Amino acid sequence: MDQNLSDSQTNYTPQIVIIGILFFIFGFVTWLNSTLIPYLQIACELETSQAVLVTFAFYISYALMAFPSSWVLKKTGFKNGMMWGLVCMAIGALIFIPAAMSRTYGTFLTGLFVIGTGLALLQTASNPYITILGPMESAAKRMSVMGICNKGAGALAPLIMGAFLLKNSNELIEKLKTLDATQKAIELDALASRVIVPYIIIATVLIALAIFIYFSNLPEVKAEGEDDVKDVSNANRQTIFSFPYLWLGFIALFLYVGVEVMAGDIIQIYGKAIGISLDIAKHFTTYTMIGMLVGYLIGIVTIPKYISQTTALKFSSVLGVIFAILAIFTSGYTSVLFIALLGLANAIMWPAIWPLTIHGLGRFTKMGSALLVVGIAGGAILPKLWASIGESYGYQEAFWIMVPCYLYILYFAISGHKVGVKSKK
């Protein structure tokens, strides 16, 4: 049964719980990348610039698959789209089995791309779904609840998978230096095989959740004006190119995801690069996720009761600039701490940027959401840029690329989200 945004008295708690479970699952899978980067760097004998292809393969799938995902959603609806996204993720997880058996980096990257493809479909469906599921003024609050589910899983992922994949990693690294080629290959094959059981479990959970979604009572929820051939506010708008604020929001989300991935996934490899033991650095992503959890809790308490989502976005952007600069000009664990604190600065950005960008799109909501999912490819581009700059000028200095990113997000919060907005008469 279709429901509309105007049905503000409806109790959406059961639906929010189901979507929260989805956010937990794809948060867990997404933030496994932080452990996979150093793990595959050892197992497949990679340079740093090669290792960050983990994030590239994962996030570039969003750019390639977001609009096809939008087409799928038009054919299947939100609910079935979520189900097929989970099935696709499960297939990607199973690809890790032959990848581990052959210790082939390209096959690992293929699995990550397929997982990312499933996530693109899930994100294209679930983000607008939770945004539409209630009043727009509290959309950032609902997104913050989803963020807690997502980043709570993100905090657990490196702890759980790090214990499996990076157990005694420093000892292994030193041992590998003393072995001949044959013995080294045996040790690396054993290391690669560690990933098989966890990813079989992940695939099983994803399939089970897909079946659950199929039999659930999730309704099709539509944005206000989505069914109108020409709703009043969009009477003269024929395509998504008629919404300037949508494109400015797309750039903001692209840059945000890039800095979020650097703070979450790159922090481990950064810690290792500045001389911190991998046995310690493997936990750094969890610290970033804890920072994000704190930020989400602040957002839930304060938005919209005390501050608007635009004010929160302004404050977060300024905080991001400050923490990024402090991470550059401090050293050792202090520098790592400020990278982790970027989690606090980043927390409210996704929940604020998304509703500000798709608000008022009406019948263009699904297409606009697909465009924003393309923006998630920032997680593919910016970490790769960071690694390239880092190899030439130093990994700490490479964090300068974060500063203009946060400044642009500040611009979007101040005025960018208003460009081309038309009020209903």
C-alpha positions in Angstrom: 0.0 0.0 0.0 1.4 3.4 -0.9 1.7 6.1 1.7 2.4 9.8 1.3 4.6 12.2 3.3 1.5 14.2 4.3 0.3 11.2 6.4 2.1 12.7 9.4 0.1 11.0 12.1 1.1 7.5 11.0 3.3 5.5 13.4 6.3 4.6 11.4 8.3 2.9 14.2 8.2 -0.7 12.8 9.4 0.6 9.4 12.1 2.7 11.0 13.3 -0.4 12.9 13.5 -2.5 9.8 15.4 0.3 7.9 17.7 0.6 11.0 18.6 -3.0 10.7 19.5 -2.4 7.0 21.7 0.5 8.0 23.4 -1.6 10.6 24.2 -4.3 8.0 25.5 -2.1 5.3 27.4 -0.1 7.9 29.1 -3.3 9.1 30.0 -4.3 5.5 31.1 -0.8 4.5 33.5 -0.3 7.4 35.1 -3.7 7.0 37.1 -1.9 4.3 39.2 -0.3 7.0 40.4 -3.7 8.0 40.6 -5.1 4.5 43.1 -2.4 3.4 46.0 -3.4 5.7 45.0 -7.0 5.6 45.1 -7.2 1.8 48.2 -5.0 1.8 50.0 -7.9 3.6 48.3 -10.9 2.0 48.6 -9.6 -1.6 51.9 -7.7 -1.1 50.7 -4.3 -2.0 52.0 -0.7 -1.9 49.8 1.9 -0.2 48.5 3.3 -3.4 47.5 -0.2 -4.5 45.9 -1.0 -1.2 43.5 2.0 -1.3 42.0 0.5 -4.5 39.9 -1.4 -1.9 38.0 1.8 -1.3 38.1 2.7 -5.0 36.6 -0.6 -6.2 34.0 -0.4 -3.4 32.8 3.2 -3.9 33.2 3.6 -7.6 30.4 1.1 -8.0 28.0 3.8 -6.7 28.9 6.1 -9.6 28.4 3.3 -12.1 25.3 1.7 -10.6 23.3 4.5 -9.0 21.2 5.4 -12.0 20.6 1.8 -13.0 19.5 1.3 -9.4 17.0 4.2 -9.8 15.6 2.4 -12.9 15.4 -0.8 -10.9 13.5 1.0 -8.1 11.0 2.4 -10.6 10.3 -1.1 -11.8 10.3 -2.9 -8.4 9.6 -0.3 -5.7 11.6 0.5 -2.6 10.9 -2.8 -0.8 11.9 -5.2 -3.6 14.9 -2.9 -4.5 16.2 -3.4 -0.9 15.8 -7.1 -1.2 17.7 -7.4 -4.5 20.4 -5.1 -3.1 21.0 -7.6 -0.3 21.1 -10.5 -2.7 23.7 -8.7 -4.8 25.8 -8.0 -1.7 25.6 -11.7 -0.7 27.0 -12.6 -4.1 29.8 -10.2 -3.7 30.7 -11.6 -0.3 30.8 -15.1 -1.8 33.3 -14.0 -4.4 35.8 -13.5 -1.6 36.0 -17.4 -1.4 37.7 -17.9 -4.7 39.6 -14.7 -4.2 41.1 -16.0 -0.9 41.8 -19.4 -2.4 43.8 -18.0 -5.3 45.1 -14.9 -3.3 44.2 -12.8 -6.3 43.8 -9.1 -5.6 41.8 -8.5 -8.7 39.2 -11.0 -7.6 39.0 -9.4 -4.2 38.3 -6.1 -5.9 35.6 -7.7 -8.0 33.9 -9.0 -4.9 34.1 -5.5 -3.4 32.7 -3.9 -6.5 29.7 -6.4 -6.5 29.1 -5.7 -2.8 29.2 -1.9 -3.6 26.7 -2.5 -6.4 24.3 -4.1 -4.0 24.8 -1.3 -1.6 24.2 1.3 -4.3 20.8 -0.2 -4.8 20.2 -0.3 -1.0 21.3 3.3 -0.6 19.2 4.5 -3.5 16.2 2.9 -1.8 16.7 3.3 1.9 18.0 6.9 2.2 15.0 8.6 0.5 12.7 6.1 2.2 13.8 7.1 5.7 13.8 10.8 4.6 10.2 10.6 3.2 9.0 8.5 6.2 7.7 11.5 8.2 7.9 15.3 8.4 10.8 16.8 6.4 11.8 19.1 9.3 12.8 16.0 11.4 14.4 14.1 8.5 17.9 14.8 9.8 16.8 13.4 13.2 15.6 10.2 11.6 18.8 10.0 9.5 20.8 10.5 12.7 19.1 7.4 14.2 20.1 5.5 11.0 23.6 6.9 11.4 23.8 5.4 14.9 22.9 2.0 13.5 25.4 2.4 10.6 28.3 3.7 12.6 27.6 1.4 15.6 28.1 -1.4 13.2 31.1 0.5 11.8 32.7 0.6 15.3 32.2 -3.2 15.7 33.4 -4.2 12.3 37.1 -3.4 12.7 37.2 -4.9 16.2 35.6 -8.2 15.1 37.2 -8.6 11.7 40.5 -7.2 13.0 40.6 -10.0 15.5 40.2 -12.5 12.7 42.2 -11.0 9.9 44.9 -9.0 11.6 45.7 -11.3 14.6 49.4 -11.1 15.4 49.9 -9.0 12.3 53.1 -7.3 13.4 54.6 -10.7 14.3 53.6 -12.0 10.9 55.1 -9.0 9.1 58.5 -9.6 10.8 58.3 -13.3 10.2 57.7 -12.8 6.4 61.0 -10.9 6.1 62.9 -14.0 7.1 61.2 -16.6 4.9 62.2 -17.8 1.4 59.7 -17.4 -1.5 58.1 -20.9 -1.0 57.6 -20.5 2.8 56.4 -16.9 2.4 53.7 -18.0 -0.1 52.5 -20.7 2.3 52.2 -18.1 5.1 50.4 -15.6 2.8 48.0 -18.3 1.6 47.1 -19.1 5.2 46.6 -15.4 5.9 44.3 -15.1 2.8 42.2 -18.0 3.9 41.3 -16.2 7.2 38.7 -14.2 5.2 36.7 -17.2 4.0 34.6 -18.1 7.0 33.7 -14.5 8.0 32.5 -13.8 4.5 30.4 -17.0 4.3 28.7 -15.8 7.5 28.2 -12.4 6.0 26.6 -13.8 2.9 24.3 -16.0 4.9 23.1 -13.1 7.0 22.5 -11.0 3.9 20.4 -13.7 2.3 18.4 -14.2 5.5 17.8 -10.5 5.7 16.7 -10.4 2.0 14.1 -13.1 2.7 13.0 -11.1 5.8 12.5 -7.9 3.7 10.6 -9.9 1.1 8.0 -11.0 3.7 8.0 -7.8 5.7 5.2 -5.2 5.7 7.2 -2.3 4.4 4.9 0.0 2.5 5.8 2.0 -0.6 6.2 5.5 0.6 6.1 8.4 -1.8 7.5 11.9 -1.6 5.0 14.8 -1.7 4.3 15.5 -5.4 6.0 12.4 -6.7 2.8 11.2 -8.5 2.1 14.6 -10.0 2.9 15.1 -13.6 3.4 18.8 -12.7 3.1 19.7 -9.1 2.8 23.4 -8.4 6.3 24.1 -7.2 7.9 22.2 -10.1 5.6 23.3 -12.9 8.4 24.6 -15.1 11.0 21.9 -14.2 11.4 19.1 -16.7 14.5 17.3 -15.5 16.9 17.1 -12.5 19.0 19.7 -14.3 16.3 22.2 -13.3 17.3 22.0 -9.6 20.6 23.9 -9.0 20.6 23.1 -5.3 20.4 19.4 -6.1 23.7 19.6 -8.0 25.3 21.7 -5.4 24.2 19.1 -2.8 25.6 16.4 -5.0 29.1 18.0 -4.8 28.8 18.5 -1.1 27.9 14.8 -0.6 30.7 13.7 -2.9 33.3 15.7 -0.8 31.7 14.7 2.5 31.9 10.9 1.7 35.5 11.4 0.6 36.6 13.0 3.9 34.5 10.5 5.9 36.3 7.6 4.2 39.6 9.2 4.9 38.8 9.6 8.5 37.4 6.1 8.8 39.2 3.8 6.4 42.5 5.6 5.9 43.2 6.2 9.6 44.6 2.7 10.1 47.0 2.9 7.2 47.9 6.5 8.2 48.8 5.3 11.7 50.9 2.5 10.3 52.6 5.0 7.9 53.7 7.2 10.8 55.2 4.3 12.7 52.4 3.1 14.9 52.1 -0.7 15.3 49.4 -2.3 13.1 48.2 -4.3 16.2 47.3 -0.9 17.7 46.4 1.0 14.5 43.8 -1.7 13.5 41.5 -0.2 16.2 41.7 3.4 15.0 38.6 3.1 12.8 36.6 2.2 15.9 37.6 5.5 17.5 36.4 7.4 14.4 33.1 5.6 14.6 32.7 6.4 18.3 33.2 10.1 17.4 30.4 9.7 14.8 28.1 8.0 17.3 28.6 10.9 19.7 27.8 13.3 16.9 24.7 11.4 15.9 23.4 11.4 19.5 24.0 15.2 19.7 22.0 15.5 16.5 19.1 13.4 17.8 18.9 15.5 20.9 19.3 18.9 19.3 17.7 18.7 15.8 15.2 20.3 15.2 14.3 21.2 18.8 17.2 23.5 19.5 19.0 24.0 16.2 18.1 23.5 12.5 19.8 20.9 10.4 21.4 23.8 8.4 22.9 25.3 11.5 24.3 21.9 12.5 25.8 21.5 9.1 27.5 24.9 9.4 29.0 24.1 12.8 30.1 20.6 11.7 31.9 22.1 8.6 33.9 24.6 10.7 34.8 21.8 13.1 36.0 19.7 10.2 38.3 22.5 9.1 39.7 22.9 12.6 40.3 19.2 13.2 41.9 18.7 9.8 44.4 21.5 10.3 45.2 20.3 13.8 45.8 16.8 12.5 48.4 18.2 10.0 50.2 20.4 12.5 50.4 17.8 15.4 52.3 14.5 15.4 52.0 10.8 16.4 49.0 9.8 18.4 47.8 13.4 18.7 47.5 13.7 15.0 45.6 10.4 14.8 43.3 11.6 17.6 42.3 14.6 15.5 41.7 12.4 12.5 39.4 10.3 14.7 37.7 13.5 16.0 36.7 14.2 12.4 34.1 11.5 13.0 32.4 13.9 15.4 32.6 16.7 12.8 31.3 14.4 10.0 28.5 12.8 11.9 25.7 15.2 11.1 26.7 16.0 7.6 25.1 13.1 5.8 21.8 13.4 7.8 21.7 17.2 6.9 23.0 17.2 3.3 20.6 14.5 2.1 17.2 16.0 3.1 18.4 19.6 2.2 19.3 18.3 -1.3 16.2 16.2 -2.2 13.6 18.4 -0.5 11.0 19.6 -3.0 12.1 17.3 -5.9 8.6 15.8 -6.0 8.4 13.4 -9.0 12.2 13.7 -9.4 12.9 12.3 -5.9 14.1 8.8 -7.1 16.3 10.3 -9.8 17.7 12.9 -7.4 18.4 10.2 -4.8 20.2 8.2 -7.5 22.4 11.3 -8.3 23.3 11.6 -4.6 24.2 7.9 -4.5 26.6 8.7 -7.4 28.2 11.2 -5.0 29.2 8.4 -2.7 31.9 7.8 -5.3 33.8 10.5 -3.4 34.9 7.6 -1.2 36.7 6.2 -4.2 38.4 9.3 -5.5 39.6 11.3 -2.5 41.3 8.5 -0.6 43.2 7.5 -3.8 44.1 11.2 -4.3 45.3 11.2 -0.6 47.5 8.2 -1.2 49.0 9.6 -4.4 49.8 12.9 -2.7 51.1 11.1 0.4 53.6 9.0 -1.6 55.1 12.2 -3.0 54.8 14.8 -0.2 54.0 12.8 3.0 50.8 11.2 4.2 50.2 13.8 6.9 50.6 16.7 4.5 48.1 15.0 2.2 45.3 15.7 4.6 45.4 19.3 3.3 42.9 18.1 0.7 40.3 17.9 3.4 40.2 21.6 4.1 38.7 22.9 0.8 36.2 20.0 1.1 34.9 21.2 4.4 34.9 24.8 3.2 32.6 23.8 0.3 30.3 22.0 2.6 30.1 25.2 4.7 29.1 27.1 1.6 26.4 24.6 0.9 25.1 24.9 4.4 25.1 28.7 4.3 23.6 29.4 0.9 24.1 26.6 -1.6 21.1 24.6 -0.5 18.9 27.7 -1.3 20.0 28.1 -4.9 17.0 27.5 -7.2 14.6 26.6 -4.4 11.0 27.6 -5.2 8.3 28.0 -2.7 4.8 26.5 -3.2 2.1 29.0 -3.7 
